[in-house]
Amino acid sequence: MSRPPLRPALLVLACALAFAAVPSRAQHADAELPNTTLQFGIAAKPLSQALGDWALQTRMQLIVEHALVRGKTAPAVSGTMTPRQALNRLLAGSGLASRIDGAAVIVKEAPAPTSEATLPAVTVAATAEEETVDGPVRGYVARRSASATKTDTPLIETPQSVSVVTADRMDAIGARTLGTALGYTPGVTSAYSADSRFDWISLRGFTNYTPGNYLDGMPLRNMNTWGLWRTDNYGLERVDILRGPASVLFGQGSPGGIINQTSKRPTAEPLREMKVEVGDHSRRQVSGDFSGPLDDEGKWLYRITGVVRDANLPIDAKEKDNRTYLAPSLTWRPSSDTKLTLLSQFLRDRSGVVYNAAPVKGTLLPNPNGRISASTFLGEPDFDRFNQDQWMVGYQFEHRFSDTWTVRQNLRYGRLKVDMRQTWPGAGFITVDPDNPASPANFRLFDRVAFGSKEKAKQFVVDNQAEAKFQLGGTQHTTLIGLEHQRSRFDQTTFYGGGFAPIDVFAPVYGGPYTVPDPFISSDTTLTQTGIYLQDQIKFGENWVATVGGRYDSAETESTDRLTDTFTKTRSHKFTKRAGLVYLAPNGWAPYVGYSESFTPVLVINPDTKSPFNPETGRQYEAGIRYQPPGTKSSYSAAIFDLRRRNYISYTPDVQPKQTGEVLSRGLELEALFQPIPRMNVTASYTWIPQYKVIASSNPKEIGTQPNAVAKQRVALWVDYRFANGIKAGLGVRYSGSTHGEGSAAPAKVPGYTLFDAMLGYDFERWSLALNLRNLTNKAYLGGCDANGCSYGDLRQVSATATYRW
């Protein structure tokens, strides 16, 4: 069966160009288009983007062939005028005109002038490239995602909770790290947020630190050490958060879900952007993003994205926070059925170490000398460092054989090297006045030890997929068959001990001698996983969509301990499954139910069998509802879930391992992204987890405690507005409730906190200026505590950016 020709209407994001309760004016005939004036604020940019902005501001439905606007630019348009006047200016000199066709306005090439009298052309047009699961998303609302299905699936048809944070949204809130980018997302906890080394993120209470995040649908695997693959927000098109077990498609993983980051890819439209940023703590950063076709036919596309940063960490000791990042990519499209995209990135970090840890007395508990400042640095500037070098290269290939069959192969290989060393809390405060235990002098000098790790990692992953779309009886199927293989090797040498001179936490003085101990870990470990999976998305009846899937994994770990000259090898096998059902109501409502599973191999040896324990598992029941009002860019969702981590290793009071652990997480998540009026964006989320606790353990003292510090309630709200004169402003608030600390071990309740963020900017001609402030009031708050120490969260961050596009 031959492939039908592509209709122009399919090149349009019609739903991206209309909003809730689309006015009847968009459906009137040519003569009835409104002559009322509106406030416009459109910067000079590629014509396709400018016309998209026009559609967003007028709430009209428009259609244009992508080829007609490729390579063309539009001037800035701002001020009070009618839609026709604004669009006349945008299309001036482009050789394009438009006409009304029923409910839509269609852009065409302008007819050649004739001597006959003709009616004036109605120059009313706009366009946006059709949204894809790996391409740019205009605004804050994504309609599609592949993170839950590995297929191009509308979010409203997905029977599991998914949030998407777009590049536009990250830019608006001034997100410097992955953790800050997810600050307004439900179900996400970013503990120890002031840590400069890692983003400590948990989903529904379960950390994603191990086995790690995902990039372009493939794992960034780690081994629960300090060598973690990094990304840069400027190199990302979007971040998808899939909440709940996902082993059916991704193999071993956390029961909390996955975070899938999507790299920027080559674009058919020319893109040229330079951004300069200055900020607090001597922050200076230059970023560039360049993309477009390499040939006249558009078969070869390129993109180069880069960042160079010279900055200090947010402490008085002026430790560096420097980065060099470069991500070249290339796309080859020999035909409409075949596409090959080469992706690569190179990252070099040279920084110190800040995690803002301090004793509980002086942070959570009173100290006779007062409160320890949140900006106090208890490390050693001449010793601490976190240096990382990494590179990744790979490709994503897709070929469509027919209307039924499409095959894909995604492959990546990478290497990283980490050299980390830092001071670490030792035995606590040093007693200098033993005769007077309450003396303030006994609560000033803090003991410290040396800690560090040198690590190397190599990773290879390949994911082969065959997708079939077909009808069977009265049902429509999208069937996915996959075979994934990954292999990661980690070389680790880690030390702990030695020491530094004690430091006065209220008047720190740095320098002096220190000792570094011999390593207590020196190992070489190889992780291998092969999985075969099958998934079927079935549409039946008028409004029903069912998703079912299963996967069988074989995982193997080989480890050599160089200190003891011992070798261990463990194997595990696991079958996981998933099922879900969605009802698509005609009015935009979509209730769903779903079940999913996860597994994680266990390396601990069972003392009774002398073999490794079975893999630990996760399972989740979820019910939810999505609402996408027809003709709008609004999106609302609600989900309730019962999620359990099972069969994890807990230890008896005499330190014997038993596979009896179970953790329950049960709660509610709400999310809303909408535009109540043109040019205003609202992002709101609410998380309520009334039950997150250990419900089974071989140690009775653990039952009822929280493994991680998870607040019962979290609320976030961000609102921004773009005025017609180019000024833009935004304000956000984030609230997190109190906890009892990691493992419920804090000696007192860790108080909740409320933080404010703000943005002020101005867009004119080809420029975009912005000032972002996170933690606007510079509030000192505790991001996390345990029995002995607490970690402060981020203090105020200030960034001023100037972006130029041409």
N, C-alpha and C positions, 0 to 999 in steps of 0.2 A: 504494500500500500504506500503510495507516494505521500510525501509530507505536504500538507496544504500550504499555500502562500501565506506569509505573515501579514495580517491586517494591521493597518496603522493604529487602530484602537488598542491593539495588544501592546503597543509601545508606550502606553500611557498609564500612569498611576491614577486612574480616575478617582479612586477612593482617597488618594492623597490630596486631591484638589477640591474636595467638598467637605463641609462640616455639618454638625448636627442641625437637623431641621433646615436643610438646604432651602433658601428662599425661592419662591416661585419665579423670581426674576431670572434665574439661571435656566428656566424652561420656556421663556417667552420667545416669540419670534423676533427677527432682527429689528423691526421698527419699535419693539417694546422694550429693548434693552434700556436700563435706567440711565438717566442723565444726572442723577444726584451725585454730588461730589463726595470723595473719600480722602482720607489722609494716607499718602503713600510714602514709604521709606525703603527704597530698593537701591542697594549699592551696585556699582559697576562690577560686572562679573560675566562669566559665560552666559550666552543667551538662554540656554536651557534652564539654568538655575534662576536667572532673573524672571523668566516667564513663570516658573514654579512659584517664586515669591509673589508674583502678581496674583496668581490663582489663590494662594493662601490668604491674601489680604482682601480679595473680593469675594471669596467663597463661590467661585464659578467653576463649572465642569468644562474641561478643555481637552482637545486632542491634537496631536501633531506627530508627524513622522520624525523619528530621531535623526535620520540623515539630513533633514532640512536645516537643522540648527547646529549640526556638528561643526566645530571650529569657529563659530560666530560669537561675538561678544555684544553686550548691551551696555548703554551708558547708564549712569546713575539717574534715578527718577525719584524725586521727593517733593512733597508739598501737597496742596489740596487741588484735586482735579477729578474729572469723571473717569471711570474705567477706560473709556475709549481714548481719552486724551493720554492717559498713562501708557496704554499699550501702543499707541501711535509712536510715542517716544522710544519705547523699548525696541520696536520693530523698524524704526527709521533706518534706512540704508541696508537692511538685511535682505531685501528682495522678496519679502514674505508679506502675505495679506491673510485675511481670514473670512470665513463665512459661517452663518448659523445653519446648523443641521439638526432640527428637532430640539432636543434638550442640550445639545453640545455645541461648542464653538470649535471649528476645525481650522487649523493653520495650513495654508497651501502656498505654493509659489505665486507671487503676484503676477497677474496676467499682463501681457505686453500691452502698452497703451494703444488705443484706437481713436479714430476721429469721431466715432459715434458717441453720443451721450450715454453715460452709464451711471448707474446708481453708485454712490460712494461706497468704497469697501469698508467693511466693519473690521477694524484691526483689533480684534479681541482674541488673545491666544495665550496659552501657557503650556508648559510641559514639565514633566519630571520623568527621569528614567524609571522604568519598571523596577520595583523593589525585588532584590534577590536576597537569598539567605547569606551570601558572603559579600554583598556589595554595600555601597553607602545607603544610609537611611536619612531622608530629609526630615529634620525635626527630631522629636523625642519618642515617637510612637512607631514601632516596627510591627508589621503585620505577619511576617513569616519567620520561620526559624528551622534549622536542621539539627539543632542540638539535642532535641528529644527523640528524633526519628532517623537522622542521617539522610533524610529526603527533604526536598523543598516543600514544606507543609505549612499551611496557614496556622498561626498560633491558635485560632479559635477552634481548630480541629484536633488539637493536641490534648490527650487525656492526662496531663501532668502539668504541674505548676512551672511556668517559665517566665522569666523577666528578661528584658533586653535593655541594656544601657547603650545608647548610641553615641557616636563621636560628638555630635552636636550637643548632647546633654553633658558629656564629660567636659567639653570646652566651656559650656555655660557656667558650671559650678566650679570651674578651676581645679579639677582633680589632678593632683600630681602623681598619685600612686593608684594601683588597682584597688586598694582598700578604701581610699577616699572616693573613688569613682562609684563604689557600691554603697555609699553612705545613706542613700535615699531609697534603698531596695529592701523589700520585706524579707524576713527570714534570714538576714545576713547579720552576723556579729563580727566586728573587727576589734578583737581584744589587743591589748598592748600596742595601741595604734601609733605610739611615738617610736616604735622600733625601726631603726634605719636599715636593718638587715633584711627583714621579711615582712610580708603582709600576713598577719595571723588571722585568717578568716575562717569562720565556721558557718555552716548552713544547717539551720534547724537544730543547732546545738552540737553538730559533729564537725570536727576540723577537717579541712581539705588540704592541710599541710602535707600529709601523706595519703595517697600516692602522688598528689600534686595536681596542678591545673592542666588545662588543655589549650592548645593553640591550633587553630584551623582544624578542629575535630580530632587531633592526635595528641597523645599524652605528653606532658613535660614531666617525666617520671623522676622521682627522687627516692631516697632510701631512708627517710627520717633522719637525715643528717643536715649539714649546713650548706651543702652544695645544691642549690635550687636554681632552676632555669628562670631567667628574668625576662620581662618584656617592658616596653615603654609605651605609655598611654598614647603618645603622639603617633605611634606606628599602628594603632588599632582602629578598625572601622566600627567595631561594636563589641560588646561583652554580653554573652548569654549566660544566665544563671538558671540551671535546671535543678530544681529542688526535689530531693528524694533519690532512692537507689537507681542506678543507671547501668548496672553490669550487663544487661541484655545486649547493649550496643558497644560498651566501652571496656568490658572485662572488669578486672579487680578494681575496687574503688571504695570510697567512703560512702556510708549509707546516707549522708546528708545531701549528696548530689555532686554536680560538677560545675566548674566555671570554665566556659569555653570562650577564648579570645580569638577574634577574627582579624587577620592582618589586612592592612590596606593593599589593594591590588590595582593593576593598571586600569585606566579608564579610557573610554573612547573619546570623551570630551577633553580637550586640553585643560590642564590644571597647573597653575604656577602659584606657589604660595611661599612667602617668607614670613617668619614670626620671630620677633625679638621680645625677650622677657627679662625683666629685672624684678628683684624681690628682696625680702628680708634676708639677713645673714649673707650679704654679698652675693646673692644669687644673680647670675648672668647666664642666659641661655639663648641660643640661636637655633631655630628649627626651620627646615625647608621641606617642601613636598611638591614634586614635579611629576607630571604624568601626561599621557596623550598618545596619539598614534605615531608610528615611525614611518608609515608609508601612506600613500594616497588612498589605498583601498581599505585601510583600517584592519589589516590582517595581523599586523605586529603592533603591540601596545607596550609601553614601558611605564615604570614608576620608580622613582628614587625618593625615599623618605629618610631624613637624617636629623639628628639632634647632637649639639655640642653644649655641654653645661660646665660652668665653673662656679662652684658654690661652696658654702660652709654648712655644716650641720647645725641644727638649732640649739647650740650650747655656747657658752662663753669661751670655751677652750679653742674654738675656731678649727675644729677638725673638718677636713675636706669632704665634699660630696660631689665629685666630678664624674661626668659621664660622656662617652662618645658612642653614638648609636647610628648605624647605617643599615637601611633595608632596601636593596635593589630587587626589582621583580620585573618579569617579562611575560607577556601573553602572546601566544600564537594561535590565530583562529583561521585555519585554512578554509573552513567552510562553516556554515551555520550549525552543522552537526558535530563538529570537533573543536575542542579547546584544550590547550596545554598552557598552564601557568607555572612558571618557575619562581619560587619564593626563596629568599635568603635574608639573613640578618646577622649583623656583627655588633657585639656590645662589649664595651670596656668600661668598668667602674673602678674608680680609685677613691675610696672614702674611709672615714673613720667608723666608729661604732657608737651609736646612741640608742639605748633602750629605756632610759629614764627610770631605772630600778633604784629603790631606796628602802631603808629599813621601815618596818611597819610603825615603829615608834618614831614619830615625826611626820608620818604621812596619814595612816589610818588611825593610829593611836596617839595620844598626847606624848610629847617629849618635853622634859623640864626646860630645855633650851629653846623651845618654840617649834614651829613647823619648818620642815625642810623645803626649800624652794623647788618648784617644778623645773626650773632651769639649771639646777645644780648638776654638775658633771662629776661623777665619782670614779671615772676611769683615768687613763693616762694618755695624754695626747701623743707622746712619743712612742707609745707601745701599741695602742689600739689601731687596728686597720681592718678593712674589709675590701679586698681587691678581687675582682672577678673579671675573667675574660671568657667569652663564649661566642660560638658561631653555629649557625644552622643553615643547611641548604636542603632543598627538596622541590617537589613538584606536585601539582594536582592536575590529573588528566581525565578528560571526559569525552566519550564518543557515543553518539546516538546512531544505532544501526537502523532503527525503524521507529514507527510510532509506538511500538511495544517495548523494545529493548534499548537500554542505555547501560554502558559499563563505565566504571571509574577506577582509577588507581591513585591513591594519595600516598606519598612517600616523603620521609624526612630523615636526615642524618645530622647529628650535631655533637659538639664537644664543649665542655666547660672546664674551667680551672678556678678554684677558689682558694684564697689565702686569707684566713681570718684569724685574728688574735685579739683578745680583749681582757680587761680586768673583769673579775666575777666576784660577787659577794662571798665572803668567807664565813667565819664563825660568828659574825655579828659585831655588836659593840664590844670594845675592849674595856674591861674593868680596870680603872686606874686608881680608884679609891675603894678598896675592898672593905674598909672599916665602915663605910657609909654607902650602902647599896643604892640609896635614893639620890646620891650626889649627882648633880647635872654633869659633872666631869665624866661620869660613867656612860653617858649617852651622846658622846661627840665623836670619838675616834672609831672608825669603821674598818674592820678587817677585810682584806681583799686577797684574792689568789689569781693566778694566771690561767687563762683558758684559751685554747686555739685549735684550729683544725686546718690542714691542707688536704684538699680533695681534687680529684679529677673524675670526670664522668664522660662516657660516650653513650650515645643513644641512636638506635636505628628502629624505625617503625614503618610498616607498610600496611595499608588497608585496601583490600581489593573488594569491589562491590559490583553487583549486577542487579539492575532494577528493571522490573517488568510492569507495564501498565496494560491492563486488559479487562475485558468484561466477561463475566461468567454468570449466565442466567440473568437475573435481575440485579446483580451486584457488580460494582466496579472495584478493581483491585490495584493497589500499588505494592508490589512484592519486592522485598530487598533480601538478597543473599550476599553474605560477606565472609571474607576470610582475612583475619588480622594477625599480624605477627610483630612482636616487638622484642628488642633485646637491649638491655642497659647494663653497663659495667661501671662500677664505682671503686675508686681507689681512695682510701681514707687513712690519714694519720692524725690522731687527736691527742692533745695533752691537757692535763688539769692538775693544778697544785702550785708548787712554788710559792711566790708571794711578792708583795710590795710593802712599802712602808704604810702603816695605817693612815687614813685620810680623815681630816676633820670635816664632817658633813656640813658644818655651818661656816667654815672658813677654809675651803680646800686649797691646798698647795700641791702642785704637781712636780714631778721629777723625782730623782733619786734612784737608787739601784733596785733591781728586781732579779728574780731567779725564775727560770723556765724549767719545768720538770721533764723527765723522759715521757714518751707517749704511753698512754694506757690503752689505746686502740691503734692497731696497724693492720689493716685488712684489705682484701681485694674481693669484691662481691659482684656476681653476675646474675641479673634477673632476666628470665625469659618467659614470655607468655604467647601462646597461640590460641586463638579462639575462632570458632565458626558460628555464625548467627543467621537467623532467619526471622523476618518480620513481614507481616501482612497488614496493610491498612485497607479496610473494606468499607465501601459506601453502599448502603442498601436502603430500601424504602425511599422516602423523599428527603429525609433529614438526618439519617443516622450514619455515624462513622465509628467503626470498631478497629482497634489496634491490638494485635496479638504478636508475641515474639518469644523466642527462646535462644539461648546461646550456651555452647559448651566450651569451657576453657581448660587448658592444661598449662600450669605454671610451674616453673622450676627455679630454685635458688641454689647457687654454688658459692661458697664463701671460704676463703683461705685466711686464717688468722696467723699473721707473720710473727707475732710475739710468742705464740705457743706452738707454732708449726703444725697446726691442725687444719683439716679440711672437712667441711660438712656440705651435704647435698640434700635438699628437700624437694619433694614433688607434691603437688596438689592438683585436684581436678574438681570442677564444679559446674553444674548445670543451673542456670538462672532463667527466670521467666518473667513475663510481663503481660498485662491485659488491661484494656481500657475501652470505655464507650462514651461517645459524645452525641448529644442531640442538638442539631442546628435548627433553631427556631427562625422563622422568616423575619422576625422583628429584631434580630441581632443578638438574642440571648443564646447561650450555649452551656447548659449544665453538663457535667461529666463525672464519671467515677473511674478510678484506676487502681491497679495493684502492680507493684514492682519489687524487685529483689536486687541485692548486691552481695558480693563476697570479697574477702581479703585473706590471702594466704597467711598462715601463722608459722613463724620460724622457731617458736619455743618447742623444746623436746618434752614429750610426755614421759615422766620418770617411770611410769608403770610399763609402758610399751616400748620405750627407747626409740620411739618414732615421733615425728612432728605431730602436733595436734591437727585436727581437721580445720579447714578454713573457717574463720568467723563469718557470720552472715548478717544481712540487714533485710528488712521487709517493711513495706509501707502500704497502708490503705489510705486513699485520698479521695475526697469528693469536693467538687468545686463548681464554680460558674463563671463564665466570661460574658461580657456584654460589649459589643461593638455596634453602636447606633448606626444604622445604614446611612451612607453618605457623609460620614464624619471621619475624623482622625482620632476620635476618642477611644479609649480602651479602659475597661474596668474588669477587675477579677477578684474573686474570693475563693479561698481554699481552706478546708479543714483536713487534718492529717493525723494518723496514728503511725508513728515511725519507731522501729525498734532495732537496736544493735544487739545481736545475739551471739552466743558462743565465744565471747572474747575471754582472754586469759585473765583470771584474777588469782590472787595469791592468798593462801591461808595465813593465819597469824604466825605460823612457823615457816613462812616463805616457801610453800609448796605450790606449784602452778596447778590450777584446775580450770577446765573449760566450762565454767558455770556462770560467767558474767552476762548480764543483760541490762541495757539502758533503754528507758522509755522516753520518747519525745512526742508530745501531743499538743496541738494548738491550732491557731487560726491566723491566716494572713490575708490582708486586704491591700489592693493596689489600684490606683486610679491615675491615668494620664489623660488630660483633656485640655481643651481651649474654650473657656466659657465665653470669651469674646475674641474677635480677630486680634492676632499679634500677642496674645497672652497665653503662656504655657503654665500648667499646674501639674505638679508631680506629688502624689501623696501616697504614703504607705503606713500600715499599722501591722504590728506583729504581737500576738498574744500567745505565750507558751506557758500555760498554767502548770504543766507537768513536764519536767525534764529532770530525771533522776535515775539512779541505779536501783533496779528492782530485784536483781539477783546477783550474788557474789559469794565467793568462798570465804570472804572476810566480812563478818556481820557488821563491822563498823562502817563499811562502805555503803550499805543499803540506805537509801534515802538521800544520799549526797549527790551533788552535781559534778560530773567529771570535768566539765568546762564551766566557766562563769557565764551563764546565760540569764539575762534579765527576763522577768515575766512579761514586761511590756516594752515595746519600742515604737516610737512614732516619728515620722519624718514628713516634712512639707517644704516644697520648693515652688516659688511663684516668680516668674519673670515676665516683663512686658517690654515690647519694642514700640517706641513712639514713632509717629510718622516723620518726625524731623531727624531720625537717626539715633536718638538717645535710647539706651536700653538700661533696664535696672532689674535686679533680682534680689530676693530675700529668702533665706531658708532657715528652718529650725529643725533640730534633731534632739529627740529625748530618748534616754535609756534609763530604765528603772534600776533599782538596787539589786545586788547579788550577795552571795556569801563567799565569793572568791572561787579560785580554782580548787576543785575537789571539795568545795564547801569548807575549806580549811582556814579561811581568814578569821582572825581572832575577834572581829567585829563585822557588822554589816557594812559592805562597801556601798557608799551612797550613790544614788542615781545622779544624773546630770542633764542639763539642757544647754545646747550649743546653738549659736546663730552664725549663719554665713551670709555673705552679701556680695553683690556684683553691680558695678556701674560701668557703662560703656557708651561708645558713640561710633556709629557706622557712617561713613561718608565716602563718596566716590569709590576708590579701590581700597580704602583703609577700614580697618576694624580695630578699635581701641577698647581695652577692658581693664578694669581694676577689680581683682577678686580678693576677698578677705574670708578666710575660714577661721572659725572660733573668734568671731568678731569682737567679743568682749574680753578676750584673752583669759578665759576662765581656766583655772587650774583644777583638773579633775583626775580621778584615779581610773585608769583604763582596766586595771586588773590587780588582784592581790592574791597571795597565798599565805601560808602560816608565818613566813618570815619577812616577806618584802612586798612592796607594791610598785606598780609601774604607772607613771603619769601619762596621760594622753597628750596629744598634740596641743601646744599653745597656739597663739594666733599666727597664721601664715598670711603674708601679703605678697601678691604678685600683680605686676602691671605688664600687660602685653600689648604689642602693636603688630598687627597682621596686615600684610600687603598682598593683594591678589591681582594678577594680570593675565 
